[in-house]
Amino acid sequence: MEFLHREEAPLTSSQWQELDNIVVNTAKNHLVGRRFIDITISADPAIQSVPYDIISGTGDGACGLFEGGECDIVKVKERKFLPIPQIYKDFKIHWRDIETSKKLGLPLDFSVAAAAAREVAAAEDRFIFNGDASLGYPGILNVEGRNNIKKSDFKKEGGIFETAVKCVETLNSKGFNSNLVFILNPKDYSKAFRLFGNSGVLEINQVKELFDFGVFSTYAVPEGTAVALSTGIENMDLFIAQDIITAYLAYDNMEHYFRVFELIAFRIKNPESICTAK
């Protein structure tokens, strides 16, 4: 991958391998959306745009002896092509740190690379949940056609559970009965670690019973907001043209500059699979 310009960097192959491991593992530890969103991998960074489809006709299937029953056809209702954005964070390493590592045989500290990877992971989740209006991408929290309900008071005992139930009932009414996910802001998530009435059970455990795919938390969701959705490639996916990787940028003012980046597109194909509660 010549576009990474790694041969220009003063790093050995083993140092690049260590750097890659740190960047990838750090990102994995912080990414939230990828824990429940299906991945479509292109693995070709040359791709600059991607089809964004909205699907219709996802009502009940038919059952009949001679195929005579009425049944909507699942089809692409709307298609547009959107650019694949780059999500990135730069970092720099001082030349003396690299020289010291070479001369004394000491490990090179890649903490700055780990910090950059963490910020890329956070930016990816913000993109997934909030979209980017300038590029034409909606997010989970603002896509048109999603279900939107009024939440219960999260500060009140059982308020988060009541909201979760409302979300599940809403999705069930639209035909989404499985692969359900619930997402909260970490501050709201921590509120749910309280006893639920006289049951002796934590509220968060009651919430988890409702969602077969899991309950998650991320700062990409604002405090006081909850999101429930039905995952699956038929509802949404994350298109990856280039997964998280590090490139060498330049040597300037006796500093070596690097970039942690990825090329991704988040596509919501069936907005009705999402329910937000505010």
N, C-alpha and C positions, 0 to 999 in steps of 0.2 A: 504494500500500500504506500506508493510513493508520496501521496498527498500528505502523509503524516510527517515527512521530513525527519524521520528518526535518525537517519545516518548522519545528520548534521549536529546531533546532540552529543555532548561528551559523556555519554553513559554506556556502560558495557551491556552486553546482551543479558547477563544475569540481573543487572540493575533494572533494565527495562522489564524483565519478567517480574521482578519484585514489585516494581511500580504498578504494573498491570494488575497484579493480584490484589494489591492494596486498594486501588481505585475501584475495581469490580466488587470486591467484598464489602467495602464501605458503602457503595451505592446500594447493594442488595440489602444491607442491614437497615437502610433508611427508606427505601422505596415502599410505598403502601399500595398504590393503584395496581401495580403488577401482581400483587398477591391474589387478586380476584379477577382481573381483566385478561381475557384471552389475548395471546400474542400472535401476530402475523409477521414473520420474518422475511424480508426481502434480501438482506445482506448485500445490498448493492448501493453504495453511497452516491453513485452517479444519478440515481433516480431523484428527480426534483419535484415531482408532483404525484398525487395519488387520487384515485376516484373516491368520492365520498357519497355513499348511497343511503337513501332513506327507504325502508322497506314497508310495504303495505300488504293487506290481505292475510294477516296472521291470525284470523279468527279460527273457529273450530273447524277441524277436518270433517269430511263427510264419511258416512258409512252406508253402503247400499249394495244390493245384489247386482244391479246392472248399471252402476255409475250414474244413476239418474238424479241423485240428490244435488241440491244447490250447494256450491262450495266456492268461496272466494279463492282466487289464484294468488299465491304469494309472488310478488313481483317488486321490481325496483320502481318506486313511485317517483323518485327524484334523484338525479345524479348531477354532481358538480365535481370539478377537479380543483384541488387545493394544493398550494405549495407545501412541501415538507420542511418544517422549520428546524433550525439548529438550536439546541439547548446546550449552553456551555458555561464554563467558569475557568478563568485563567489563574495560573499561579507562577511563582518564580523561585528559583534557587540561586543563591549567591555562588559566584565562581569559587570562592575560598572553601565553601563546604564541599564542593565536588573535588577540589584538589586535595583537601585534607583526607577525604575518603580514599583517594587513590594512593597517596603517599604513605598513610599510616595503616591502610587496610581496614579502616573502620566502616561499619554500615552507614549508608547514606540515609539521613532522616527524611522520610517522605510524608511527614505530617501535613505539610501544606497541600500535597496532592490529595490526601484523604479528606481534608477540609473542603477542597474544591469539588471532590466527588459527592460529598454530602450535600453541597449546595445545588449541584446538578440534579440530584435525586429530589430535593425539595422543589426545585423549579419544574421538574417533570410532573409531580403531583399537583402543583398549582395549575399547570396547563391542563391536566386531566379534569380537575374539578371546576376550574373557572374559564377554561378555553382561552382564546386570543381573538378578540373581535377584529383587530386590525388585519388578521390573516384569514378571517372567515370561519374560525373554529369555535363552536359552542362547547361549553363544559357541562359536566354532570349537573352542576348547580343552576345553570341558566339556559339550558337547551329548551327551545320551544317545543311544546307538545308533551312535556313531562307532567306528571301529577304533582300538585302542590297543595298541601294541607296545613291546617293550623296546629301547631304543637301544643302539648300541655306544658305546664310550668316545670322546668327541669329542677328548680330548687325544691319543689314539693316532693315529698316521699312518694315514689311510684310514678312521678311525672315522666321520666324517661321511658319506663316500661309502657305506660299508656300511649306515649307517642309511637313507640315501636309497634304496638298492636294496631294502631290506626294506619301506619304505613303498610303493614302486612295485609290488612283488610283491603286497603286501596289497591295494592298490587294483585291480590287474589281476585278482586272484582274485574280486573283487566285480563285475567287468564294466566298470571304469573304465580305459580304455586311452589316452585322449587328453585334451587341455586340462588337463594336469597342472601343478601349482604346488608349489613347495617354499619354506617360510618358516623362517628361523632368527632367533635373537637376534643383533644386530650383533656381539657379542663372539664368538659361535660362527662367524658368517659370516667374520670376519677370520681365524679359525683355519684355515679351508679354503684360505687362500692360501699353501699349502706344496706342495712337490713330491710327487707321487703315486708312491711307489716309485721304480723306476729308469726311469720313462717319460719323465721330463723335462717332464711336463705338470702344471700345478697341479691340486690336488684339486678346487677349486671348478669348474674347467672340465669335469672328469669328471662332477661332480654336475649341471651345467647340461645335459649331453648327455641326461640322463634325463627332463628336464621340458620339454616342448614349449612351455608357456606362460610359463615363466620361474622364476627363483629370486630371492627377495626377503628383506629383513631388516627387523625392527621390534622395538622394545623392548616391544611388547605381548606378544611371545612371551618367556617366561622363559629365562634362560640355562640351557643343558643340555636344552632341549626343541626338538624339530623337528616341523613340521606339513607334511603333504602333502595335497593335495586335488584334486579334479576340478572345475574351475569350469564355469559355465553356469547359465542361469536355471532349468533343470530341477532344479538342485541347491541353489542359494541365490541370493538377490538382496538389494540394498540399496534399500529403498523410501524415496524422498525426497519429503516433503510440502513442505519449504522448504529449498532449498539454502543454503549458507553465505552470510550477509548481515549487514549491520551496522544496528543500530537506535540511536536516541538515547533515553537513559533520563531524564536529569534534569540540572538545574543546582543544585548544593548546595555550600555552603562554598567558593564561588568556583571550583569545579571542574565541568567538563562531563563527564558520564558516558555511556558508550556500551556497547553489547553486541554482540559477534560471536556468532551462534548459527545453528543449523540444526535441522530437525525430521526425524528419520530413524528407520527401523525396519530391523533386519537379520533376515532370515528364512532359516533353514536348512530346506530342504524335504526333503532326502535326507541324513540324517546319515551313511549308509554311504559317501558320497563323500569323507569326511574320514578321515585317518589321523594320529594323534598318536603321537610316539615320546618316551618319557621314561626 
